[in-house]
């Protein structure tokens, strides 16, 4: 977990609002991902709120985030 986005996510508080999440150029957030929850530094997994459930992604694969 060494990329700049992973490092940035580590600095954010829980439930930080987002609008769009891009992985390999594909917008995964639309329409229901609304907030970043946390990133696990040991595993490199980033957790997001996705409606009533959660979305877990490898933070090193995130291309970009559009903030709310």
The first five atom37 places (N, CA, C, CB, O) and aatype in JSON, in Angstrom:
{
  "aatype": [20, 20, 20, 20, 20, 20, 20, 20, 20, 20, 20, 20, 20, 20, 20, 20, 20, 20, 20, 20, 20, 20, 20, 20, 20, 20, 20, 20, 20, 20, 20, 20, 20, 20, 20, 20, 20, 20, 20, 20, 20, 20, 20, 20, 20, 20, 20, 20, 20, 20, 20, 20, 20, 20, 20, 20, 20, 20, 20, 20, 20, 20, 20, 20, 20, 20, 20, 20],
  "atom_mask": [
    [1, 1, 1, 1, 1],
    [1, 1, 1, 1, 1],
    [1, 1, 1, 1, 1],
    [1, 1, 1, 1, 1],
    [1, 1, 1, 1, 1],
    [1, 1, 1, 1, 1],
    [1, 1, 1, 1, 1],
    [1, 1, 1, 1, 1],
    [1, 1, 1, 1, 1],
    [1, 1, 1, 1, 1],
    [1, 1, 1, 1, 1],
    [1, 1, 1, 1, 1],
    [1, 1, 1, 1, 1],
    [1, 1, 1, 1, 1],
    [1, 1, 1, 1, 1],
    [1, 1, 1, 1, 1],
    [1, 1, 1, 1, 1],
    [1, 1, 1, 1, 1],
    [1, 1, 1, 1, 1],
    [1, 1, 1, 1, 1],
    [1, 1, 1, 1, 1],
    [1, 1, 1, 1, 1],
    [1, 1, 1, 1, 1],
    [1, 1, 1, 1, 1],
    [1, 1, 1, 1, 1],
    [1, 1, 1, 1, 1],
    [1, 1, 1, 1, 1],
    [1, 1, 1, 1, 1],
    [1, 1, 1, 1, 1],
    [1, 1, 1, 1, 1],
    [1, 1, 1, 1, 1],
    [1, 1, 1, 1, 1],
    [1, 1, 1, 1, 1],
    [1, 1, 1, 1, 1],
    [1, 1, 1, 1, 1],
    [1, 1, 1, 1, 1],
    [1, 1, 1, 1, 1],
    [1, 1, 1, 1, 1],
    [1, 1, 1, 1, 1],
    [1, 1, 1, 1, 1],
    [1, 1, 1, 1, 1],
    [1, 1, 1, 1, 1],
    [1, 1, 1, 1, 1],
    [1, 1, 1, 1, 1],
    [1, 1, 1, 1, 1],
    [1, 1, 1, 1, 1],
    [1, 1, 1, 1, 1],
    [1, 1, 1, 1, 1],
    [1, 1, 1, 1, 1],
    [1, 1, 1, 1, 1],
    [1, 1, 1, 1, 1],
    [1, 1, 1, 1, 1],
    [1, 1, 1, 1, 1],
    [1, 1, 1, 1, 1],
    [1, 1, 1, 1, 1],
    [1, 1, 1, 1, 1],
    [1, 1, 1, 1, 1],
    [1, 1, 1, 1, 1],
    [1, 1, 1, 1, 1],
    [1, 1, 1, 1, 1],
    [1, 1, 1, 1, 1],
    [1, 1, 1, 1, 1],
    [1, 1, 1, 1, 1],
    [1, 1, 1, 1, 1],
    [1, 1, 1, 1, 1],
    [1, 1, 1, 1, 1],
    [1, 1, 1, 1, 1],
    [1, 1, 1, 1, 1]
  ],
  "atom_positions": [
    [[0.85, -1.18, 0.0], [0.0, 0.0, 0.0], [0.89, 1.23, 0.0], [-0.97, 0.0, 1.23], [1.14, 1.82, 1.05]],
    [[1.37, 1.62, -1.17], [2.34, 2.71, -1.21], [1.91, 3.88, -2.09], [3.65, 2.2, -1.68], [2.6, 4.9, -2.11]],
    [[0.8, 3.76, -2.8], [0.49, 4.87, -3.71], [-0.07, 6.07, -2.96], [-0.5, 4.4, -4.77], [-0.47, 5.98, -1.8]],
    [[-0.1, 7.19, -3.66], [-0.5, 8.46, -3.04], [-1.95, 8.45, -2.57], [-0.3, 9.6, -4.03], [-2.26, 9.05, -1.54]],
    [[-2.83, 7.79, -3.29], [-4.24, 7.76, -2.88], [-4.39, 6.97, -1.57], [-5.13, 7.13, -3.99], [-5.16, 7.36, -0.7]],
    [[-3.66, 5.88, -1.43], [-3.71, 5.12, -0.17], [-3.24, 5.98, 0.99], [-2.85, 3.84, -0.28], [-3.86, 5.99, 2.06]],
    [[-2.17, 6.7, 0.78], [-1.65, 7.57, 1.83], [-2.65, 8.67, 2.17], [-0.31, 8.19, 1.4], [-2.83, 9.0, 3.34]],
    [[-3.28, 9.24, 1.16], [-4.29, 10.28, 1.39], [-5.47, 9.73, 2.18], [-4.77, 10.87, 0.06], [-5.93, 10.36, 3.13]],
    [[-5.96, 8.55, 1.81], [-7.09, 7.95, 2.5], [-6.79, 7.72, 3.98], [-7.48, 6.63, 1.84], [-7.69, 7.82, 4.81]],
    [[-5.55, 7.41, 4.31], [-5.18, 7.18, 5.7], [-5.35, 8.43, 6.55], [-3.74, 6.69, 5.78], [-5.48, 8.33, 7.77]],
    [[-5.36, 9.6, 5.93], [-5.47, 10.86, 6.68], [-6.9, 11.33, 6.88], [-4.69, 11.93, 5.98], [-7.14, 12.27, 7.63]],
    [[-7.86, 10.68, 6.21], [-9.25, 11.14, 6.27], [-9.98, 10.56, 7.47], [-9.97, 10.75, 4.98], [-9.71, 9.44, 7.9]],
    [[-10.92, 11.33, 8.01], [-11.73, 10.81, 9.11], [-12.78, 9.82, 8.59], [-12.42, 11.97, 9.88], [-13.11, 9.85, 7.4]],
    [[-13.31, 8.96, 9.45], [-14.37, 8.03, 9.04], [-15.59, 8.79, 8.5], [-14.79, 7.14, 10.21], [-15.88, 9.91, 8.93]],
    [[-16.28, 8.15, 7.58], [-17.49, 8.68, 6.95], [-17.26, 9.95, 6.16], [-18.53, 8.94, 8.01], [-18.16, 10.78, 6.04]],
    [[-16.06, 10.11, 5.61], [-15.75, 11.28, 4.79], [-16.52, 11.17, 3.47], [-14.21, 11.4, 4.53], [-16.43, 10.14, 2.79]],
    [[-17.29, 12.2, 3.1], [-18.16, 12.1, 1.92], [-17.38, 12.07, 0.6], [-19.12, 13.26, 1.91], [-16.4, 12.79, 0.42]],
    [[-17.85, 11.24, -0.32], [-17.32, 11.2, -1.68], [-18.49, 11.18, -2.66], [-16.4, 9.96, -1.89], [-19.62, 10.85, -2.3]],
    [[-18.19, 11.54, -3.9], [-19.21, 11.48, -4.94], [-18.92, 10.38, -5.94], [-19.32, 12.81, -5.66], [-19.84, 9.68, -6.38]],
    [[-17.65, 10.22, -6.31], [-17.28, 9.23, -7.31], [-15.99, 8.54, -6.91], [-17.13, 9.89, -8.69], [-15.11, 9.15, -6.31]],
    [[-15.9, 7.27, -7.24], [-14.73, 6.45, -6.95], [-14.34, 5.76, -8.26], [-15.01, 5.41, -5.8], [-15.16, 5.05, -8.85]],
    [[-13.12, 5.98, -8.72], [-12.68, 5.44, -10.01], [-11.62, 4.36, -9.83], [-12.14, 6.56, -10.9], [-10.61, 4.58, -9.17]],
    [[-11.88, 3.2, -10.42], [-10.91, 2.11, -10.44], [-10.75, 1.68, -11.89], [-11.37, 0.91, -9.53], [-11.72, 1.29, -12.55]],
    [[-9.52, 1.74, -12.38], [-9.22, 1.45, -13.79], [-10.09, 2.29, -14.72], [-9.43, -0.05, -14.08], [-10.54, 1.8, -15.75]],
    [[-10.32, 3.54, -14.34], [-11.09, 4.46, -15.17], [-12.59, 4.27, -15.11], [-10.66, 4.33, -16.56], [-13.33, 4.99, -15.78]],
    [[-13.06, 3.32, -14.32], [-14.49, 3.05, -14.22], [-15.02, 3.66, -12.92], [-14.78, 1.51, -14.26], [-14.43, 3.49, -11.85]],
    [[-16.13, 4.39, -13.03], [-16.76, 5.02, -11.87], [-17.55, 3.96, -11.11], [-17.67, 6.2, -12.3], [-18.59, 3.49, -11.57]],
    [[-17.05, 3.59, -9.92], [-17.75, 2.6, -9.1], [-18.76, 3.21, -8.15], [-16.74, 1.79, -8.32], [-19.61, 2.5, -7.6]],
    [[-18.67, 4.51, -7.94], [-19.5, 5.14, -6.92], [-20.92, 5.39, -7.37], [-18.89, 6.43, -6.51], [-21.84, 5.33, -6.56]],
    [[-21.11, 5.64, -8.61], [-22.43, 6.03, -9.07], [-23.36, 4.83, -9.06], [-22.37, 6.64, -10.48], [-22.99, 3.79, -9.6]],
    [[-24.53, 4.9, -8.48], [-25.08, 6.05, -7.78], [-25.01, 5.96, -6.26], [-26.48, 6.24, -8.18], [-25.42, 6.9, -5.59]],
    [[-24.49, 4.85, -5.68], [-24.78, 4.67, -4.26], [-23.59, 4.79, -3.29], [-25.38, 3.37, -4.08], [-23.83, 4.83, -2.09]],
    [[-22.34, 4.84, -3.75], [-21.24, 5.01, -2.81], [-21.21, 6.46, -2.37], [-19.88, 4.58, -3.45], [-21.09, 7.37, -3.19]],
    [[-21.31, 6.67, -1.07], [-21.45, 8.04, -0.57], [-20.37, 8.48, 0.39], [-22.76, 8.19, 0.1], [-20.21, 9.68, 0.62]],
    [[-19.6, 7.54, 0.97], [-18.61, 7.94, 1.96], [-17.48, 6.93, 2.08], [-19.27, 8.13, 3.32], [-17.67, 5.73, 1.9]],
    [[-16.31, 7.44, 2.38], [-15.15, 6.63, 2.72], [-15.25, 6.28, 4.21], [-13.79, 7.38, 2.39], [-15.57, 7.15, 5.02]],
    [[-14.98, 5.04, 4.57], [-15.05, 4.63, 5.97], [-13.65, 4.59, 6.58], [-15.73, 3.25, 6.09], [-13.37, 5.33, 7.52]],
    [[-12.78, 3.73, 6.05], [-11.4, 3.69, 6.52], [-10.57, 2.81, 5.6], [-11.33, 3.17, 7.97], [-11.09, 2.1, 4.74]],
    [[-9.25, 2.87, 5.8], [-8.34, 1.99, 5.06], [-7.53, 1.19, 6.08], [-7.39, 2.81, 4.11], [-7.02, 1.73, 7.06]],
    [[-7.44, -0.1, 5.84], [-6.66, -0.99, 6.71], [-5.22, -0.97, 6.21], [-7.26, -2.46, 6.71], [-4.93, -1.46, 5.12]],
    [[-4.33, -0.41, 6.99], [-2.94, -0.26, 6.58], [-2.24, -1.6, 6.37], [-2.18, 0.55, 7.61], [-1.33, -1.69, 5.55]],
    [[-2.63, -2.63, 7.09], [-1.99, -3.94, 6.97], [-2.38, -4.65, 5.69], [-2.35, -4.81, 8.15], [-1.54, -5.27, 5.03]],
    [[-3.66, -4.57, 5.32], [-4.14, -5.3, 4.14], [-4.2, -4.43, 2.9], [-5.5, -5.88, 4.42], [-4.21, -4.96, 1.78]],
    [[-4.25, -3.11, 3.05], [-4.38, -2.21, 1.91], [-5.8, -2.12, 1.39], [-3.48, -2.65, 0.82], [-6.02, -1.61, 0.29]],
    [[-6.76, -2.59, 2.16], [-8.15, -2.54, 1.74], [-8.8, -1.25, 2.21], [-8.92, -3.74, 2.27], [-8.65, -0.84, 3.36]],
    [[-9.53, -0.62, 1.3], [-10.27, 0.61, 1.61], [-11.75, 0.27, 1.67], [-9.98, 1.73, 0.55], [-12.26, -0.46, 0.82]],
    [[-12.43, 0.8, 2.66], [-13.84, 0.52, 2.91], [-14.67, 1.77, 2.65], [-14.06, 0.02, 4.35], [-14.32, 2.87, 3.08]],
    [[-15.78, 1.59, 1.93], [-16.67, 2.68, 1.58], [-18.1, 2.3, 1.92], [-16.55, 3.03, 0.09], [-18.44, 1.11, 1.94]],
    [[-18.94, 3.28, 2.2], [-20.37, 3.06, 2.4], [-21.01, 2.99, 1.03], [-21.02, 4.18, 3.29], [-20.82, 3.87, 0.19]],
    [[-21.79, 1.93, 0.82], [-22.45, 1.68, -0.45], [-23.92, 1.38, -0.17], [-21.76, 0.49, -1.23], [-24.32, 0.22, -0.05]],
    [[-24.72, 2.44, -0.06], [-26.13, 2.26, 0.29], [-26.23, 1.73, 1.7], [-26.83, 1.31, -0.69], [-25.74, 2.36, 2.64]],
    [[-26.87, 0.57, 1.87], [-27.01, -0.06, 3.18], [-25.91, -1.06, 3.47], [-28.36, -0.74, 3.28], [-25.92, -1.72, 4.51]],
    [[-24.96, -1.19, 2.56], [-23.87, -2.14, 2.75], [-22.53, -1.43, 2.58], [-23.99, -3.33, 1.75], [-22.47, -0.2, 2.6]],
    [[-21.48, -2.2, 2.43], [-20.16, -1.59, 2.24], [-19.5, -2.13, 0.99], [-19.27, -1.85, 3.47], [-19.84, -3.21, 0.49]],
    [[-18.56, -1.36, 0.5], [-17.76, -1.73, -0.67], [-16.32, -1.76, -0.2], [-17.96, -0.73, -1.88], [-15.85, -0.82, 0.44]],
    [[-15.61, -2.84, -0.51], [-14.21, -2.98, -0.12], [-13.39, -3.12, -1.4], [-14.01, -4.21, 0.83], [-13.67, -3.96, -2.25]],
    [[-12.35, -2.27, -1.51], [-11.48, -2.32, -2.68], [-10.02, -2.23, -2.24], [-11.82, -1.18, -3.67], [-9.71, -1.7, -1.17]],
    [[-9.14, -2.75, -3.06], [-7.71, -2.6, -2.85], [-7.38, -1.15, -3.16], [-6.87, -3.6, -3.75], [-7.52, -0.71, -4.3]],
    [[-6.93, -0.4, -2.17], [-6.75, 1.04, -2.37], [-5.68, 1.34, -3.41], [-6.39, 1.72, -1.06], [-5.7, 2.43, -3.99]],
    [[-4.76, 0.44, -3.67], [-3.72, 0.68, -4.67], [-4.29, 0.65, -6.09], [-2.62, -0.35, -4.54], [-3.6, 1.06, -7.03]],
    [[-5.52, 0.18, -6.26], [-6.15, 0.14, -7.59], [-7.04, 1.35, -7.85], [-6.98, -1.13, -7.73], [-7.57, 1.5, -8.95]],
    [[-7.2, 2.22, -6.86], [-8.05, 3.41, -7.03], [-7.31, 4.44, -7.87], [-8.45, 4.02, -5.66], [-6.2, 4.85, -7.53]],
    [[-7.95, 4.86, -8.97], [-7.37, 5.87, -9.87], [-7.69, 7.29, -9.41], [-7.88, 5.67, -11.3], [-6.87, 8.19, -9.57]],
    [[-8.86, 7.47, -8.84], [-9.26, 8.82, -8.45], [-10.51, 8.81, -7.61], [-9.47, 9.68, -9.66], [-11.28, 7.85, -7.58]],
    [[-10.68, 9.94, -6.91], [-11.85, 10.14, -6.06], [-12.37, 11.55, -6.32], [-11.52, 9.93, -4.54], [-11.6, 12.51, -6.32]],
    [[-13.66, 11.66, -6.52], [-14.33, 12.95, -6.66], [-15.0, 13.22, -5.34], [-15.36, 12.97, -7.86], [-15.91, 12.49, -4.94]],
    [[-14.56, 14.28, -4.64], [-15.05, 14.57, -3.31], [-16.4, 15.26, -3.35], [-14.06, 15.43, -2.55], [-16.67, 16.05, -4.26]],
    [[-17.25, 14.97, -2.39], [-18.59, 15.57, -2.3], [-18.5, 17.0, -1.85], [-19.48, 14.78, -1.34], [-19.52, 17.68, -1.71]]
  ]
}
